């Protein structure tokens, strides 16, 4: 499990937060909050972790293949 705080992601020479990365890639503030909430919920057990993982992997596949825009 990733125990690193959400805002402690570092690039090679400058610090860039996950929020900044998501915003730069076109996610709205509401979408960013939802993603962080889902990750937090999933990492701490959730009620059905496998189902959430499947849904997130499917969403990732759609974005990677250009079927939906982030």
C-alpha positions as CSV (number, residue, x, y, z in Angstrom):
1,X,0.0,0.0,0.0
2,X,1.3,3.5,-0.8
3,X,1.6,5.5,2.4
4,X,3.2,8.5,0.7
5,X,1.1,11.7,1.2
6,X,-0.9,12.7,-1.9
7,X,1.1,15.9,-2.4
8,X,4.6,14.4,-2.1
9,X,5.2,13.2,-5.6
10,X,8.6,14.5,-7.0
11,X,9.8,14.7,-10.5
12,X,13.5,14.6,-11.4
13,X,14.4,18.2,-10.4
14,X,11.2,20.0,-9.4
15,X,8.3,19.0,-7.1
16,X,5.0,18.7,-8.9
17,X,1.9,17.6,-7.0
18,X,-0.5,14.9,-8.2
19,X,-3.1,17.6,-8.3
20,X,-1.0,19.7,-10.6
21,X,-0.4,16.7,-12.9
22,X,-4.1,15.9,-13.1
23,X,-5.1,19.5,-13.7
24,X,-2.4,19.8,-16.4
25,X,-4.0,16.8,-18.1
26,X,-7.4,18.3,-18.2
27,X,-9.1,16.9,-15.1
28,X,-11.6,19.2,-13.4
29,X,-11.3,19.9,-9.6
30,X,-14.3,17.8,-9.0
31,X,-12.8,14.9,-11.0
32,X,-9.5,15.2,-9.1
33,X,-11.3,15.1,-5.7
34,X,-13.3,12.0,-6.9
35,X,-10.1,10.2,-8.0
36,X,-8.4,10.9,-4.7
37,X,-11.4,9.8,-2.8
38,X,-11.6,6.6,-4.8
39,X,-7.9,5.9,-4.2
40,X,-8.2,6.5,-0.5
41,X,-11.3,4.3,-0.3
42,X,-9.7,1.5,-2.3
43,X,-6.4,1.6,-0.3
44,X,-8.3,1.4,3.0
45,X,-10.4,-1.6,2.2
46,X,-13.5,-0.5,0.5
47,X,-16.4,-2.8,0.4
48,X,-15.5,-4.6,-2.9
49,X,-11.9,-3.9,-3.8
50,X,-11.7,-6.2,-6.8
51,X,-14.8,-4.6,-8.5
52,X,-13.4,-1.1,-8.0
53,X,-10.0,-2.2,-9.4
54,X,-11.7,-3.7,-12.5
55,X,-13.7,-0.5,-13.0
56,X,-10.6,1.7,-12.7
57,X,-8.5,-0.5,-15.0
58,X,-11.3,-0.4,-17.6
59,X,-11.5,3.4,-17.3
60,X,-7.7,3.6,-17.7
61,X,-7.9,1.3,-20.8
62,X,-10.5,3.6,-22.4
63,X,-8.4,6.7,-21.7
64,X,-5.2,5.1,-23.0
65,X,-6.9,4.0,-26.2
66,X,-8.4,7.4,-26.8
67,X,-12.0,6.3,-26.4
68,X,-12.7,8.9,-23.8
69,X,-10.8,12.1,-22.9
70,X,-9.5,12.7,-19.3
